[in-house]
Amino acid sequence: MEDPRPEAEPFRLLFVCTGNTCRSPMAEAIARDRAEALGWSGFEVRSAGISAAPGSPPSEGAVRAAGRRGLDLSGHSATLLGQEEVDWADLILVMAPSHLMWLIDIGAADNAALLTSFAGGGEGNTDSVPDPIGGPDEEYEATYRTLEELIGRVMERLESVRTR
């Protein structure tokens, strides 16, 4: 993956789900934590939702799942995906095909991909990341583990475009 940005500009990664209270905030925290652990600079990450209620807190299940791994979601506040977020991002990774269709519909799919597909090297995986909203902690844990695995693969792919 070739990076067309000038060296001084950060690489900006945006995760998108529906409400920006579970999957995308967990993904944001995981990616940020991984980047810090790898010593990456010039890497920024955010999250948003296509149907988010701006200012909503993260779901308690997501807070607990992340907290068990030492990640704090308590300061997260839901963001509604808009043109500003789309313009900000170098890469937009979505949790479900419907999110990608939404980006296509608004003409913002040029730098967007389904998380499962991108993590698989673009091999056409069209699986959604399971949405745990309203479910028991076990569902949040399963989603968190899925995100950890996928984001690990994403970070490997981004290794060639990030700036140390």
C-alpha positions in Angstrom: 0.0 0.0 0.0 1.7 3.2 -1.1 1.3 6.4 0.9 0.8 9.5 -1.2 1.0 11.9 1.8 3.9 14.2 2.5 6.2 12.8 5.2 5.1 15.3 7.9 1.4 14.6 7.7 -0.1 12.0 10.0 -1.9 8.9 8.8 -5.5 9.2 9.9 -7.6 6.1 10.5 -11.4 6.2 11.1 -13.5 3.3 12.3 -17.2 3.4 11.6 -20.2 1.5 13.0 -23.8 2.3 13.6 -24.1 4.1 16.9 -20.5 4.7 17.8 -21.0 3.3 21.3 -19.6 -0.3 21.0 -17.6 -1.6 18.0 -16.0 1.5 16.6 -15.0 3.0 20.0 -13.4 -0.4 21.0 -11.6 -0.5 17.6 -10.4 3.1 18.1 -9.0 2.2 21.5 -7.4 -1.0 20.3 -5.7 0.7 17.3 -4.5 3.6 19.4 -3.1 1.2 22.0 -1.3 -0.9 19.3 0.2 2.2 17.7 1.5 3.4 21.0 2.9 0.0 21.8 4.7 -0.1 18.4 6.1 3.4 19.0 4.3 4.9 16.0 4.1 8.6 15.6 2.2 10.3 12.9 -0.7 8.1 13.4 -4.2 9.3 14.4 -7.3 7.3 15.0 -11.0 8.2 15.6 -14.4 6.7 15.4 -17.9 7.7 14.3 -21.3 6.2 13.6 -23.7 6.5 10.7 -26.7 6.8 13.1 -24.9 8.0 16.2 -26.6 10.2 18.8 -23.9 12.8 19.3 -22.5 12.9 22.8 -23.8 9.5 23.8 -21.5 7.5 26.1 -20.1 4.2 25.2 -22.1 1.1 26.1 -21.3 -0.3 29.5 -20.5 -3.7 27.9 -17.9 -2.0 25.7 -16.4 -0.1 28.7 -16.1 -3.3 30.7 -14.6 -5.3 27.8 -12.0 -2.7 27.1 -11.4 -2.0 30.8 -10.5 -5.7 31.3 -7.6 -5.1 28.9 -6.5 -1.8 30.5 -8.2 0.5 28.0 -10.4 3.3 29.2 -13.5 4.2 27.1 -15.0 6.4 29.7 -14.0 9.6 28.0 -15.6 8.5 24.7 -18.5 10.5 23.3 -20.4 9.3 20.2 -19.8 11.2 16.9 -22.2 11.3 14.0 -20.3 10.5 10.8 -20.4 13.5 8.6 -18.3 15.1 5.8 -15.8 16.5 8.3 -14.9 13.0 9.5 -14.8 11.6 6.0 -12.5 14.4 4.8 -10.3 14.0 7.9 -9.6 10.3 7.2 -7.0 8.7 5.0 -8.6 5.3 5.6 -12.1 4.5 6.8 -12.8 1.0 8.1 -16.4 0.0 8.6 -17.9 -2.8 10.6 -20.6 -4.0 8.2 -21.4 -4.0 4.5 -24.4 -1.7 5.2 -21.9 1.0 6.5 -19.9 0.7 3.4 -23.1 1.1 1.3 -23.9 4.2 3.2 -20.5 5.7 2.4 -20.9 4.7 -1.3 -24.3 6.4 -1.3 -22.9 9.7 -0.1 -19.9 9.5 -2.5 -17.4 8.9 0.3 -16.2 5.3 -0.5 -12.9 6.1 -2.2 -10.8 5.5 0.9 -13.2 3.1 2.7 -13.2 -0.6 3.2 -15.0 -3.3 5.2 -12.7 -4.0 8.2 -12.8 -7.8 7.7 -11.9 -7.4 4.0 -9.1 -4.9 4.6 -7.7 -7.1 7.4 -7.7 -10.0 5.1 -5.6 -8.2 2.5 -8.6 -7.2 0.4 -9.5 -10.9 -0.3 -13.2 -10.2 -0.5 -14.3 -11.2 3.1 -17.7 -9.6 3.5 -18.4 -10.6 7.1 -19.6 -8.1 9.5 -18.0 -7.5 12.9 -20.7 -8.8 15.3 -22.7 -6.0 17.0 -23.0 -6.7 20.7 -25.3 -3.8 21.5 -27.7 -4.8 24.3 -26.2 -8.2 24.7 -24.5 -9.9 27.6 -20.9 -9.2 28.5 -19.9 -12.5 26.6 -21.0 -10.9 23.3 -18.9 -7.8 24.0 -16.0 -10.0 24.9 -16.4 -11.9 21.6 -16.6 -8.7 19.6 -13.6 -7.3 21.4 -11.5 -10.4 20.6 -12.6 -10.2 17.0 -11.6 -6.6 16.8 -8.2 -7.3 18.4 -7.5 -9.9 15.8 -8.6 -7.8 12.8 -6.9 -4.7 14.0 -3.7 -6.6 14.5 -3.8 -7.5 10.8 -4.7 -4.0 9.8 -1.7 -2.6 11.7 0.5 -5.1 9.8 -0.8 -3.8 6.5 -0.4 -0.1 7.7 3.2 -0.8 8.7 4.3 0.4 5.2 2.5 3.7 5.4 3.0 4.9 9.0 5.7 7.2 10.1 7.8 6.4 13.1 
